[in-house]
Amino acid sequence: MTSSPTHHIEELEPAQAHQRQRHGARLIDVRPAPERAAGMAAGAHGIAAEALLDQLRASQTPDDVELLLICGSGKRSLRAAEALSAQGFSRVYSVQGGTMRWRAAGLPMEHGELGAEAAERYARQMRLPQVGAEGQRRLRRSRVALIGAGGLGSPVALYLAAAGVGHLTLIDDDVVERSNLHRQVLHADDRLGEPKVESARQTLAALNPQVSLAAHATRLDQGNVDALLQGHDLVIDGADNFTTRYLLSAASLRLGLPLIYAAIDRFSGQVSVFDPRDAASPCYRCLYPEPPDAGSAPNCAEAGVLGVLPGLIGSLQATEALKLLLGIGQPLTGRLLMVDALGMQFRTLALARDPACPGCADPAHRRDTVTAASCSATP
């Protein structure tokens, strides 16, 4: 539908439009259906702008019927009103400020399946065309397993819960210590000694009560890993030891689950995505075929770590998770992002699948376990 800028359109305040609607005027939301699904003015008819003229003619709507057009902010409805006026509709108006001002004025709203609270909570996120109401519904249906509720797990869990991921499974066998608090922002001083997963559940439930949370105060091992990870859409590695990392890599391959990897050390970190659904994707053991010797990779207690670094790297993991869940953007599959916080430099290295990888190569070469001693590594 084309518009004609020569036709002046009167813009109505939402309260004026609501009053006219109560007296028989027809309120029409001209946004596309995915946008309307997040909520629209009560009693409005949803007709996308590009189909508006054809539908009005098909329904034999008289030219003198009062039509009140509304969109998100009032711009699209104004253009649509100009186009209708150019086609002979004599009583066409645009609602100034659109649905945003209608909502702010406290006028009645109708909400889609997301509900009123979700529509308000995720409003800024759903304004992104790559997300919208359908993307938000996808997030609500998603299930993510998070290994570790420490330095990396804290920002990951906070941002995924805030974004509306429907179910988070937290797996960590550790308890909160005071030395954790400078970087593990899920926890608080009054929870010292509590299991980290329980402390995390309190924080996340307070942040977003709409998210379903499962807390497992246990350590992953060969006997429980498949049962704990099955049924999820992806796995996020926030582990603090190499044994768990290799265990996760093997389980990710067996279960066909994308694994979002990260590690930190002092002032640097790295992030990648290993996705067994992609035939070209490397796995963790393509990058690190075998664990280092015990003592060659000191943990945080021995080497130290800048407190904000896990927040930076964990936020990158959360970003990759949302991209995968929404099916948008270019994930870090086949790439290793390396971050130097001191120099604030980011480098990306290409990762190829290793045809001789002991993890994802021919089954004759695969080994689900590693024999080297467990080495503490990151958060």
ZIFENDA-V745322 format. One record per backbone hydrogen bond with DSSP energy under -0.5 kcal/mol. CO is the residue of the C=O (numbers start at 1). NH is the residue of the N-H. If there is no record, write none. Layout:
co->CO nh->NH
co->CO nh->NH
//
This chain:
co->4 nh->7
co->6 nh->8
co->10 nh->94
co->12 nh->96
co->13 nh->17
co->14 nh->18
co->15 nh->19
co->16 nh->20
co->17 nh->21
co->18 nh->22
co->19 nh->23
co->20 nh->23
co->20 nh->25
co->21 nh->24
co->25 nh->27
co->26 nh->28
co->26 nh->68
co->27 nh->45
co->28 nh->30
co->28 nh->70
co->29 nh->47
co->30 nh->49
co->32 nh->35
co->32 nh->36
co->33 nh->37
co->34 nh->133
co->35 nh->38
co->36 nh->39
co->37 nh->112
co->37 nh->114
co->40 nh->110
co->41 nh->44
co->45 nh->29
co->45 nh->47
co->48 nh->51
co->48 nh->52
co->49 nh->52
co->49 nh->53
co->51 nh->55
co->52 nh->56
co->53 nh->57
co->54 nh->58
co->55 nh->59
co->56 nh->61
co->57 nh->60
co->62 nh->65
co->63 nh->90
co->63 nh->91
co->65 nh->67
co->66 nh->26
co->67 nh->69
co->67 nh->93
co->68 nh->28
co->69 nh->95
co->70 nh->30
co->71 nh->99
co->72 nh->100
co->73 nh->97
co->74 nh->78
co->75 nh->79
co->76 nh->80
co->77 nh->81
co->78 nh->82
co->79 nh->83
co->80 nh->84
co->81 nh->85
co->82 nh->86
co->83 nh->87
co->84 nh->87
co->84 nh->89
co->85 nh->88
co->88 nh->90
co->91 nh->67
co->92 nh->10
co->93 nh->69
co->94 nh->12
co->94 nh->96
co->95 nh->98
co->97 nh->101
co->98 nh->102
co->99 nh->103
co->100 nh->104
co->101 nh->105
co->102 nh->107
co->103 nh->106
co->108 nh->42
co->110 nh->40
co->112 nh->115
co->115 nh->119
co->116 nh->120
co->117 nh->121
co->118 nh->122
co->120 nh->123
co->122 nh->126
co->123 nh->127
co->125 nh->128
co->125 nh->132
co->128 nh->131
co->128 nh->132
co->131 nh->135
co->132 nh->136
co->133 nh->137
co->134 nh->138
co->135 nh->139
co->136 nh->140
co->137 nh->141
co->138 nh->142
co->139 nh->142
co->139 nh->166
co->142 nh->167
co->143 nh->233
co->143 nh->234
co->144 nh->146
co->144 nh->169
co->145 nh->147
co->145 nh->236
co->146 nh->148
co->146 nh->171
co->147 nh->238
co->150 nh->154
co->151 nh->155
co->152 nh->156
co->153 nh->157
co->154 nh->158
co->155 nh->159
co->156 nh->160
co->157 nh->161
co->158 nh->162
co->159 nh->163
co->160 nh->164
co->160 nh->165
co->161 nh->164
co->166 nh->212
co->167 nh->144
co->168 nh->170
co->168 nh->214
co->169 nh->146
co->170 nh->216
co->171 nh->148
co->174 nh->196
co->176 nh->193
co->177 nh->180
co->177 nh->181
co->178 nh->181
co->180 nh->183
co->180 nh->184
co->183 nh->185
co->184 nh->187
co->188 nh->191
co->189 nh->192
co->191 nh->194
co->194 nh->176
co->195 nh->199
co->196 nh->200
co->197 nh->201
co->198 nh->202
co->199 nh->203
co->200 nh->204
co->201 nh->205
co->202 nh->206
co->203 nh->207
co->204 nh->208
co->208 nh->211
co->212 nh->168
co->214 nh->170
co->215 nh->217
co->216 nh->172
co->216 nh->218
co->221 nh->224
co->221 nh->225
co->224 nh->228
co->225 nh->229
co->226 nh->230
co->229 nh->232
co->233 nh->258
co->234 nh->145
co->235 nh->237
co->235 nh->260
co->236 nh->147
co->236 nh->238
co->239 nh->379
co->240 nh->377
co->241 nh->245
co->242 nh->246
co->243 nh->247
co->244 nh->248
co->245 nh->249
co->246 nh->250
co->247 nh->251
co->248 nh->252
co->249 nh->253
co->250 nh->254
co->251 nh->255
co->252 nh->256
co->252 nh->257
co->258 nh->235
co->259 nh->261
co->259 nh->274
co->260 nh->237
co->261 nh->272
co->263 nh->270
co->265 nh->267
co->265 nh->268
co->266 nh->306
co->267 nh->341
co->268 nh->265
co->269 nh->339
co->270 nh->263
co->271 nh->337
co->272 nh->261
co->273 nh->275
co->273 nh->334
co->274 nh->259
co->274 nh->276
co->275 nh->278
co->277 nh->279
co->278 nh->281
co->283 nh->286
co->283 nh->287
co->284 nh->287
co->284 nh->288
co->293 nh->296
co->299 nh->302
co->299 nh->303
co->300 nh->304
co->304 nh->266
co->306 nh->309
co->306 nh->310
co->308 nh->312
co->309 nh->313
co->310 nh->314
co->311 nh->315
co->312 nh->316
co->313 nh->317
co->314 nh->318
co->315 nh->319
co->316 nh->320
co->317 nh->321
co->318 nh->322
co->319 nh->323
co->320 nh->324
co->321 nh->325
co->322 nh->326
co->323 nh->327
co->323 nh->328
co->329 nh->331
co->332 nh->273
co->332 nh->335
co->334 nh->351
co->335 nh->337
co->336 nh->338
co->336 nh->349
co->337 nh->271
co->338 nh->347
co->339 nh->269
co->339 nh->341
co->340 nh->344
co->340 nh->345
co->345 nh->340
co->347 nh->338
co->349 nh->336
co->353 nh->355
co->354 nh->357
co->355 nh->362
co->357 nh->361
co->358 nh->367
co->362 nh->365
co->362 nh->366
co->363 nh->366
co->375 nh->242
co->378 nh->300
//
